[in-house]
Amino acid sequence: MRRDNAAYEFATALPPGYDPRQKHAFLANCQGAPVGLLDIIDGYPMPGTEFIGLLAVRESAQDSGVGRALFREAERFARDHLRARTLRLAVVETNPVMGFWIKMGFRPTGEVKPFEGKMIKSRSALMEKEL
Ligand SMILES: CC(C)(COP(=O)(O)OP(=O)(O)OC[C@H]1O[C@@H](n2cnc3c(N)ncnc32)[C@H](O)[C@@H]1OP(=O)(O)O)[C@@H](O)C(=O)NCCC(=O)NCCS
């Protein structure tokens, strides 16, 4: 489904009170065409923790290692440049991607929060990985 302003939102969305310099975005290119994106927020919700806001791979490029490559790059950046100790993210319960994150080394923290997106109302489960 098409979402107006999705690219702008990806580039600018931040929790209230956070500085745009705390946001880092990664774009994966394949033969000159963008195939995936990932963003992290530095120090959210606390110093030392990096929050992965979005990881999305173009449907035609899925299942070929792009998601893993993007994540590995962001993980390396968080560890080496941001001195992160923990990576954190939220998985919406209706999205069957927890298996992907478990393969990337994440574990559910047990925290579950209400999630209200533009198109769905659900719950999201928090996952973390220690670096
Ligand atoms: C989830 C997503 C980012 C995975 O990207 P991808 O490029 O297809 O994944 P990769 O090809 O790098 O897969 C890496 C490994 O994870 C596995 N995997 C991929 N998607 C999976 C899923 N949904 N559930 C379980 N395992 C998954 C692959 O089989 C592969 O396993 P292997 O190491 O045994 O070969 C992609 O499917 C996507 O963009 N989904 C829509 C957006 C989304 O839901 N993002 C996550 C929000 S929390």
The ligand as an SDF file (V2000), in Angstrom:
LIG
                    3D

 48 50  0  0  0  0  0  0  0  0999 V2000
   12.4250   -8.5000    7.5710 C   0  0  0  0  0  0  0  0  0  0  0  0
   13.2520   -8.0800    6.3620 C   0  0  0  0  0  0  0  0  0  0  0  0
   13.9560   -6.7590    6.6510 C   0  0  0  0  0  0  0  0  0  0  0  0
   14.3070   -9.1900    6.0810 C   0  0  0  0  0  0  0  0  0  0  0  0
   15.1420   -8.7430    5.0290 O   0  0  0  0  0  0  0  0  0  0  0  0
   15.7310   -9.7950    3.9430 P   0  0  0  0  0  0  0  0  0  0  0  0
   16.6950   -9.0590    3.1000 O   0  0  0  0  0  0  0  0  0  0  0  0
   14.6040  -10.4680    3.2600 O   0  0  0  0  0  0  0  0  0  0  0  0
   16.4620  -10.8580    4.8860 O   0  0  0  0  0  0  0  0  0  0  0  0
   17.7980  -11.6750    4.5730 P   0  0  0  0  0  0  0  0  0  0  0  0
   17.7100  -12.2330    3.1970 O   0  0  0  0  0  0  0  0  0  0  0  0
   19.0000  -10.8410    4.8790 O   0  0  0  0  0  0  0  0  0  0  0  0
   17.6720  -12.8630    5.6350 O   0  0  0  0  0  0  0  0  0  0  0  0
   18.6290  -13.1730    6.6400 C   0  0  0  0  0  0  0  0  0  0  0  0
   18.1570  -14.4430    7.3680 C   0  0  0  0  0  0  0  0  0  0  0  0
   16.9080  -14.1710    8.0280 O   0  0  0  0  0  0  0  0  0  0  0  0
   15.9060  -15.0720    7.5470 C   0  0  0  0  0  0  0  0  0  0  0  0
   14.6240  -14.3370    7.4820 N   0  0  0  0  0  0  0  0  0  0  0  0
   14.3110  -13.3290    6.6510 C   0  0  0  0  0  0  0  0  0  0  0  0
   13.0670  -12.8790    6.9120 N   0  0  0  0  0  0  0  0  0  0  0  0
   12.5990  -13.6690    7.9180 C   0  0  0  0  0  0  0  0  0  0  0  0
   11.3600  -13.7090    8.6250 C   0  0  0  0  0  0  0  0  0  0  0  0
   10.3510  -12.8630    8.3450 N   0  0  0  0  0  0  0  0  0  0  0  0
   11.2250  -14.6190    9.6220 N   0  0  0  0  0  0  0  0  0  0  0  0
   12.2370  -15.4830    9.9240 C   0  0  0  0  0  0  0  0  0  0  0  0
   13.4380  -15.4840    9.2870 N   0  0  0  0  0  0  0  0  0  0  0  0
   13.6040  -14.5740    8.2900 C   0  0  0  0  0  0  0  0  0  0  0  0
   16.3840  -15.5280    6.1810 C   0  0  0  0  0  0  0  0  0  0  0  0
   15.8230  -16.7680    5.8450 O   0  0  0  0  0  0  0  0  0  0  0  0
   17.8820  -15.6160    6.4120 C   0  0  0  0  0  0  0  0  0  0  0  0
   18.1570  -16.7980    7.1360 O   0  0  0  0  0  0  0  0  0  0  0  0
   19.5120  -17.6840    6.9080 P   0  0  0  0  0  0  0  0  0  0  0  0
   20.6180  -16.9220    7.5690 O   0  0  0  0  0  0  0  0  0  0  0  0
   19.2090  -18.9620    7.6090 O   0  0  0  0  0  0  0  0  0  0  0  0
   19.6960  -17.8130    5.4400 O   0  0  0  0  0  0  0  0  0  0  0  0
   12.3540   -7.9580    5.0890 C   0  0  0  0  0  0  0  0  0  0  0  0
   11.5860   -9.1250    4.9520 O   0  0  0  0  0  0  0  0  0  0  0  0
   11.4200   -6.7610    5.0910 C   0  0  0  0  0  0  0  0  0  0  0  0
   11.7820   -5.6510    4.6470 O   0  0  0  0  0  0  0  0  0  0  0  0
   10.1730   -6.9420    5.5790 N   0  0  0  0  0  0  0  0  0  0  0  0
    9.1840   -5.8540    5.5410 C   0  0  0  0  0  0  0  0  0  0  0  0
    9.5050   -4.7310    6.5310 C   0  0  0  0  0  0  0  0  0  0  0  0
    9.6150   -5.2280    7.9610 C   0  0  0  0  0  0  0  0  0  0  0  0
    8.7440   -5.9350    8.4380 O   0  0  0  0  0  0  0  0  0  0  0  0
   10.7020   -4.8280    8.6500 N   0  0  0  0  0  0  0  0  0  0  0  0
   10.9820   -5.2050   10.0330 C   0  0  0  0  0  0  0  0  0  0  0  0
   10.3020   -4.2750   10.9930 C   0  0  0  0  0  0  0  0  0  0  0  0
   10.6550   -4.7310   12.6900 S   0  0  0  0  0  0  0  0  0  0  0  0
  1  2  1  0
  2  3  1  0
  2  4  1  0
  2 36  1  0
  4  5  1  0
  5  6  1  0
  6  7  2  0
  6  8  1  0
  6  9  1  0
  9 10  1  0
 10 11  2  0
 10 12  1  0
 10 13  1  0
 13 14  1  0
 14 15  1  0
 15 16  1  0
 15 30  1  0
 16 17  1  0
 17 18  1  0
 17 28  1  0
 18 19  1  0
 18 27  1  0
 19 20  2  0
 20 21  1  0
 21 22  1  0
 21 27  2  0
 22 23  1  0
 22 24  2  0
 24 25  1  0
 25 26  2  0
 26 27  1  0
 28 29  1  0
 28 30  1  0
 30 31  1  0
 31 32  1  0
 32 33  2  0
 32 34  1  0
 32 35  1  0
 36 37  1  0
 36 38  1  0
 38 39  2  0
 38 40  1  0
 40 41  1  0
 41 42  1  0
 42 43  1  0
 43 44  2  0
 43 45  1  0
 45 46  1  0
 46 47  1  0
 47 48  1  0
M  END
$$$$
